[in-house]
Amino acid sequence: MSDAGPRPPEALKTSTPDSRGRGAHKVDWWAEARGLLLMLLAVIGFHSFIAKPFYIPSISMMPNLLVGDRLVVSKYPYGWSWVSASFHVLPRSRERLLGKTPAYGDIVIVVPPDRDEDYIKRVIALPGDRIAVVNGQIILNGRPIPQAVEPPLELAVDPNEPCSPEEFPNLRYRSASGREFCELPILRETLPNGVSYDIIDHLQNQPLDNYAEIKVPAGHVFLMGDNRDHSADSRANSGPFEKGLGGPVPLSSVGGRAEFITFSLDGSATLDPRTWWASLRKDRAWRNLRAALDPAKTSR
């Protein structure tokens, strides 16, 4: 008679990798590195050929651009040259691919002749123009550029715009609420194509207020900052002292056109995330930096 009792359970079967490694997960480090490299190249290519973010570090374009503004610069409007590449790794050259000339009033990124830095300025004169500055007023092709007096700009003082007495003497004040402001005198300037924009020119008889007439060479543009008393632009000599553009700049050194502000920070943020929202200048996000042209006033 056979034993009908319960049979012991079969031993659990486990799979172990054999000598060839079957059953184990291996990381393909070469594929991972290749994917990261391709992603990096895509980002660099986008920044070099399409658009890249830009940070405003100086007061030279006040009141239209403030320290702490973050904006988008498109790379393709004027073609591509050595300056288009991210980090300026290419040797300087006058060659351009699909080159075009900026319009009056465009805000552009430019690299000075003696340093690999990005400046941001406004196009004031085009190839073939005659330009001079007399007592702060632009004389373009023998005609004064109109400047209309506008109401002062009451700009709130913050860590990124401190309105220091050295730069803006006697313009800082405290309101009845206790908040400090910088009262900036504003002029509205209008170029021949109808583009108009605000400028600041509050100092009298300073060196940049006068510039002897020159003719802008072919393939060059003359650039100025909107904060006329505090801008190292085409009026100022290049070199370590004035750090200007040294006159008209070649179009091959113009790296793109400013399009719009994405966001702006007042400089009060700390490592504490609770300060980040309060540091946003909420009225500056998505401001368009391209002025509309008036065809009826176009002179070229």
C-alpha angles and dihedrals in degrees: 000000000000126000108253096187123127116290118234114254117262116256114265113257118228128191119227126184113260125226090280093058098249113161096028123105114237127193114229096218093180091056091048092050091046091052092051091047092051090049091050092049090049091053093047091047092050091049092047100045109021117022144320138192119258133197124213108227101169143046096239094109099044133165092029097041123032131198105270097035115135115204144169121248119197114218103199108060095090099029127254133294140153090295093059094074117095114255091013093260095155123089116257116268139163091224119112134187115223089347121195133180120247121240126245110279098020114145106226142180113238137176117222119237097250106035138047094234131122117240124185118214142148125258108244105162133026133210111300095018122129111224136182135160119221119184090336096311121114116234107201118188090340096310126104114241107237116253117189122193112242131189112280118267114242101211117186113238114239137153091276094046105033096161091222118206090236093059101029108024116198093357099103119089141161119240126220089263090059096250118129123233138181113227104211121191109231132206123188110222123196124197125208094267092056098259109142131183141162123266136183120226108160104145122081126219097002120151097256093057092079129048125167116241118271135170115242107237122234112278093023138099133201114232133195136178120240091233091069098188095049107040128107096208140131090311092061128072120250119240136078097302107050095015091203133143094260097231130310114003127220115253088235087070093055107097105186150315127276110239112175144337115255098189141330134218126205094211097250096108119114134183087280106098090213089072096053099080093045091053093060117106092220097190094061103058116115096006111163112235097193116091118214117249122234107220091199090063099042109124100184 
